[in-house]
Amino acid sequence: MSHVPEYDLILWRFPHDPALPHLRQLVNLLAVQQHLPAEGLRKIGIQGTAQVLAHQVVNYRPEIRCTNRYNLYDSTHDRTYQLFGKTFGDSQGQTLYERLQYFWERCLADQEAMTIAQPLGYSAAINTVWQRGAPGTPLLHVLNTSNYKPYIATVAKGLASLHASDIRDLAVHSPASHLVETHKKLSKLSDAIPRLSEACGDVADEVERTAPHSSTIPFRPIHWDFHVDQLLADNGRLVFCDLDELVIGDPVQDLANFVVDLQFRHGDHEFVHLITTEGWHQYQRLVDWPVSIERFAWHVRLQLVNKAYRQYLRFAPGFEETVERIIRSAQRGLLQ
């Protein structure tokens, strides 16, 4: 680990993360074996000690968490398995494991409930949640005009199931919280790209003017970071992933996040419009609370600001033009 005072930075080489000191054990094929969830592995038919054949980092947020994928070999039955381990800097993984167990038992008891990959255990010594790898292909790779209706119906059904759950002890995210975050991001974008100052100001004024009152929102558990890459398709079934950021919030936020993200990942905007319309009607049919188009439009605008801000943080060549295009879209309040 090195201190670079001229940039006010502390640098380290992966996996020597000071906030995740156990990470080096998780990327070592031999060391990680002692932390595998033995009881959970027995539940899926693995007897004895499984051999870790391969490891890959799936997602890493320095000083916060790291998700790793492992290929395991069961020599007793000559079978291979895929296992995911999500590690944290503290014990929040225990809460996540209990949450996953709740949703797993729920989907076993109710075929209409949101489907998730099977949780296999929690290792307190390394702050890691273990989950079996689910079969399937990322939804974006299989979604097309011939199959989108049943898939989007399943998306709506899964979201409605999540939103109707009675999962507890989640933070509450209100419109006021959204406004604070959005104003900060727009201010930074305005400073970074001065020619967008007026447009950013217009968006800030509009989100302030159209912000829903908390009393109009049916606060429910929501995914918070819901996008198409959180879904695996397997013979018509969908597996929902990454449930570690759930909050209590406005259910239509998940719908808005999904369709805004989809328009940036799929080149056919007419197709995205069809998906948006289908998802809206399917979801509205499934829930008992009001599904407001005004709140949906408000969250679409917020998510466009989030997309613009992420482009700014990436600082890729030509990012100014990309940010401008997204902010202009947020200014108009359009999905395009």
C-alpha positions in Angstrom: 0.0 0.0 0.0 1.3 3.4 -0.9 0.4 7.0 -0.1 0.5 9.5 -3.0 0.2 12.9 -1.2 0.2 15.1 -4.3 -3.1 13.4 -5.4 -4.4 12.7 -1.9 -4.5 9.0 -2.8 -3.8 5.7 -1.1 -3.0 3.0 -3.6 -2.9 -0.8 -3.2 -2.5 -3.8 -5.5 -5.5 -6.1 -5.6 -6.3 -8.1 -3.5 -4.5 -6.2 -0.7 -7.5 -4.0 0.1 -7.1 -2.5 3.6 -10.9 -2.6 4.2 -11.2 -6.2 3.0 -8.1 -7.9 4.5 -9.7 -11.4 4.0 -9.9 -10.8 0.2 -6.5 -12.4 -0.5 -7.9 -15.7 0.9 -10.8 -15.6 -1.4 -8.7 -15.3 -4.5 -6.4 -18.1 -3.5 -7.8 -21.5 -4.8 -6.3 -23.4 -1.9 -7.0 -20.9 0.9 -10.6 -20.4 0.0 -11.5 -24.1 0.3 -11.4 -23.9 4.1 -14.1 -21.3 4.0 -16.6 -23.0 1.7 -20.1 -23.5 3.1 -19.9 -27.3 3.9 -23.5 -27.6 5.1 -24.8 -25.7 2.1 -22.8 -27.7 -0.3 -24.2 -30.9 1.2 -27.7 -29.6 0.5 -26.9 -29.6 -3.2 -25.3 -33.0 -3.2 -21.6 -32.3 -2.7 -20.1 -34.8 -0.2 -16.6 -34.3 1.3 -14.4 -31.4 0.3 -14.9 -29.9 -3.1 -11.9 -28.9 -5.2 -11.8 -25.2 -6.4 -10.8 -25.4 -10.0 -11.0 -21.8 -11.1 -11.8 -18.3 -9.8 -12.9 -15.1 -11.4 -13.6 -11.6 -10.0 -17.1 -10.7 -11.1 -17.5 -7.3 -9.4 -15.2 -5.3 -7.2 -15.9 -2.0 -5.3 -12.8 -1.1 -3.4 -13.2 -1.0 0.4 -16.8 -2.0 0.1 -17.4 -5.5 -1.4 -16.1 -8.0 -3.9 -18.1 -10.8 -5.7 -16.1 -13.8 -6.9 -17.2 -16.8 -9.0 -15.7 -20.3 -8.4 -15.9 -23.5 -10.3 -16.0 -26.5 -7.9 -15.4 -30.1 -8.7 -17.0 -32.9 -6.7 -14.8 -36.0 -7.3 -17.3 -38.3 -5.5 -19.9 -37.8 -8.2 -17.6 -36.4 -11.0 -19.7 -33.2 -11.2 -18.8 -29.5 -11.4 -20.7 -26.7 -9.8 -20.6 -22.9 -9.9 -20.5 -21.0 -6.7 -20.6 -17.2 -6.0 -19.1 -15.6 -2.9 -19.9 -11.9 -2.1 -17.6 -10.5 0.6 -17.9 -7.3 2.6 -15.8 -5.3 4.9 -18.2 -5.9 7.8 -20.9 -8.2 8.9 -23.6 -6.9 6.6 -23.3 -10.2 4.7 -25.1 -11.9 7.6 -28.1 -9.7 7.0 -27.9 -10.4 3.3 -27.8 -14.1 3.8 -30.9 -14.0 6.0 -32.6 -11.9 3.3 -31.7 -14.4 0.6 -32.9 -17.3 2.7 -36.2 -15.5 3.1 -36.7 -15.0 -0.6 -35.4 -18.6 -1.4 -38.0 -20.2 0.9 -40.6 -17.9 -0.5 -40.0 -18.9 -4.1 -40.0 -22.6 -3.1 -43.4 -22.2 -1.5 -44.9 -20.0 -4.2 -44.3 -20.5 -7.9 -45.5 -16.9 -8.5 -42.8 -15.5 -6.3 -39.6 -13.9 -7.5 -37.0 -16.6 -8.2 -33.5 -16.3 -6.9 -30.3 -18.5 -6.8 -30.1 -20.8 -3.8 -28.2 -19.3 -0.8 -25.7 -21.8 0.6 -24.4 -20.1 3.8 -22.5 -17.3 5.4 -18.8 -17.5 6.5 -18.4 -15.0 9.4 -14.6 -15.3 9.4 -14.4 -13.8 6.0 -17.7 -11.8 5.9 -18.8 -13.7 2.9 -22.2 -14.8 1.6 -22.3 -18.0 -0.5 -24.8 -18.6 -3.3 -25.1 -21.3 -5.9 -24.6 -20.3 -9.5 -28.0 -20.2 -11.3 -28.2 -21.6 -14.8 -29.3 -19.2 -17.5 -28.3 -16.6 -20.0 -28.4 -12.8 -19.4 -31.9 -11.7 -20.4 -30.6 -9.1 -22.8 -29.0 -11.8 -24.9 -32.2 -13.7 -25.6 -34.9 -10.9 -25.5 -36.4 -10.2 -28.9 -39.7 -9.2 -30.5 -41.0 -12.8 -30.6 -40.5 -13.6 -26.9 -40.6 -10.3 -25.0 -44.2 -10.4 -23.8 -43.8 -13.6 -21.7 -40.4 -12.5 -20.4 -41.6 -9.0 -19.5 -44.7 -10.5 -17.8 -42.3 -12.5 -15.7 -40.3 -9.4 -14.9 -43.4 -7.6 -13.8 -44.5 -10.6 -11.7 -41.1 -10.8 -10.0 -41.1 -7.1 -9.2 -44.7 -7.3 -7.9 -43.7 -10.2 -5.7 -40.6 -8.3 -4.3 -42.7 -5.2 -3.7 -45.4 -7.2 -1.9 -42.9 -8.9 0.4 -42.7 -8.1 4.1 -38.9 -8.0 4.3 -37.9 -5.9 7.3 -35.2 -3.5 8.6 -34.6 -1.7 5.3 -33.7 2.0 5.0 -36.3 4.3 3.7 -35.6 6.4 0.6 -38.0 9.3 0.1 -38.4 11.9 -2.7 -36.4 14.4 -0.5 -33.5 12.0 -0.5 -33.6 11.6 -4.2 -33.7 15.4 -4.7 -30.6 16.0 -2.5 -28.6 13.4 -4.5 -29.9 14.6 -7.9 -29.1 18.3 -7.2 -25.5 17.3 -6.1 -25.0 15.4 -9.3 -26.4 18.1 -11.6 -24.2 20.7 -9.8 -21.1 18.6 -10.4 -22.0 18.1 -14.1 -22.6 21.8 -14.5 -19.2 22.6 -13.1 -17.5 19.9 -15.2 -19.2 20.9 -18.5 -20.1 24.6 -18.3 -22.0 24.6 -21.6 -24.6 22.4 -19.8 -25.1 24.7 -16.9 -28.5 26.0 -18.2 -29.7 22.5 -19.1 -28.7 21.1 -15.8 -30.4 24.0 -14.1 -33.6 23.3 -16.1 -33.5 19.6 -15.1 -33.0 20.5 -11.4 -35.9 22.9 -11.5 -38.1 20.3 -13.2 -37.4 17.5 -10.7 -38.0 19.9 -7.9 -41.3 21.0 -9.4 -42.6 17.6 -10.2 -41.4 15.7 -7.1 -44.2 13.5 -5.7 -45.3 14.1 -2.1 -44.4 11.3 0.2 -48.1 10.9 1.1 -48.9 9.8 -2.5 -46.3 7.0 -2.5 -47.1 3.4 -1.5 -43.7 2.8 0.1 -42.6 -0.9 -0.4 -39.4 -2.9 -0.5 -37.7 -2.2 -3.8 -34.6 -3.6 -5.6 -33.1 -0.1 -5.9 -30.6 -1.1 -8.6 -32.8 -3.0 -10.9 -31.6 -3.3 -14.5 -31.6 -5.9 -17.3 -28.3 -7.4 -16.3 -29.8 -8.4 -12.9 -31.9 -11.1 -14.8 -30.9 -14.5 -16.0 -33.2 -16.3 -18.5 -33.5 -20.1 -18.3 -36.2 -21.8 -20.5 -38.7 -19.0 -19.9 -37.9 -18.6 -16.2 -36.1 -15.6 -14.8 -33.7 -15.5 -11.9 -33.4 -12.2 -10.1 -29.9 -11.3 -8.9 -28.1 -8.8 -6.5 -30.6 -8.2 -3.6 -28.1 -6.5 -1.3 -29.2 -2.9 -1.9 -32.9 -3.3 -1.1 -34.6 -0.2 0.4 -38.1 1.0 1.2 -39.1 3.3 -1.6 -41.4 4.0 -4.5 -42.1 0.7 -6.5 -42.2 2.5 -9.8 -38.6 3.4 -9.4 -37.6 -0.2 -10.2 -39.7 0.0 -13.4 -38.1 3.3 -14.4 -34.6 2.1 -13.7 -35.2 -1.0 -15.8 -36.5 0.8 -18.9 -33.9 3.6 -18.8 -31.1 1.1 -18.5 -32.6 -1.0 -21.3 -32.6 1.9 -23.7 -28.9 2.4 -23.2 -28.1 -1.3 -23.8 -30.5 -2.0 -26.7 -30.2 -0.2 -30.0 -33.8 -0.6 -31.0 -35.7 2.2 -29.3 -39.1 1.2 -30.8 -38.6 -2.2 -29.2 -37.7 -0.6 -25.9 -40.9 1.4 -26.1 -42.9 -1.8 -26.6 -41.2 -3.4 -23.6 -42.0 -0.3 -21.5 -45.6 -0.3 -22.4 -45.9 -4.1 -21.9 -44.1 -3.9 -18.5 -46.2 -1.0 -17.3 -49.6 -2.8 -18.1 -48.5 -6.1 -16.7 -47.2 -4.6 -13.5 -50.3 -2.4 -13.0 -52.5 -5.5 -13.4 -50.6 -7.3 -10.6 -50.4 -4.8 -7.7 -53.0 -3.4 -5.4 -51.5 0.1 -5.1 -51.7 3.0 -7.5 -49.1 3.0 -10.3 -48.7 6.7 -11.2 -47.4 7.7 -14.6 -46.3 11.0 -13.1 -44.1 9.3 -10.5 -42.8 6.9 -13.2 -41.8 9.9 -15.4 -40.2 11.6 -12.4 -38.0 8.5 -11.7 -37.2 8.2 -15.4 -35.8 11.7 -15.3 -33.8 11.0 -12.1 -32.3 7.8 -13.7 -31.3 9.8 -16.8 -29.4 12.1 -14.5 -27.7 9.1 -12.8 -26.7 7.8 -16.2 -25.2 11.1 -17.2 -23.3 11.3 -13.9 -21.9 7.8 -14.4 -20.6 8.7 -17.8 -18.9 11.7 -16.3 -17.2 9.6 -13.6 -15.9 7.2 -16.3 -14.2 10.1 -18.1 -14.0 8.1 -21.3 -13.0 9.9 -24.5 -16.0 12.0 -25.8 -17.8 11.7 -22.5 -18.9 15.4 -22.7 -21.1 14.6 -25.8 -22.6 11.6 -24.2 -23.4 13.5 -21.0 -24.9 16.3 -23.1 -27.1 13.9 -25.0 -28.4 12.3 -21.8 -29.0 15.6 -20.1 -30.9 17.0 -23.1 -33.1 13.9 -22.9 -33.6 14.4 -19.2 -34.5 18.1 -20.0 -37.2 16.9 -22.3 -38.2 14.1 -20.0 -38.1 11.6 -22.8 -37.0 8.0 -23.2 -35.1 8.0 -26.5 
